[in-house]
Amino acid sequence: MENSLAKILMMAGAGLFLIGLIIYLLQGKGSWFGHLPGDIRVEKENFQLYIPWVSMLLVSVILSVLFHLFKRFF
């Protein structure tokens, strides 16, 4: 039990490190993300509403595929 928990924590840490590294390296190059067609943006004088509907759908699909592949091979 302890051994598997250690592996899970190490994989989670490595995954967070890789995500952080990718975000750091791609600063400014991913400016399209969050501005996809279908993302809802309402701006008025004293009110702003932003719902990144399509962007989060894209993230969900990518993560689902990655987790499926990870589960299949490990």
Sequence and secondary structure as in RCSB ss.txt:
>XXXX:A:sequence
MENSLAKILMMAGAGLFLIGLIIYLLQGKGSWFGHLPGDIRVEKENFQLYIPWVSMLLVSVILSVLFHLFKRFF
>XXXX:A:secstr
 HHHHHHHHHHHHHHHHHHHHHHHHTTTTTTTTT  TT EEEEETTEEEEE HHHHHHHHHHHHHHHHHHHHH 
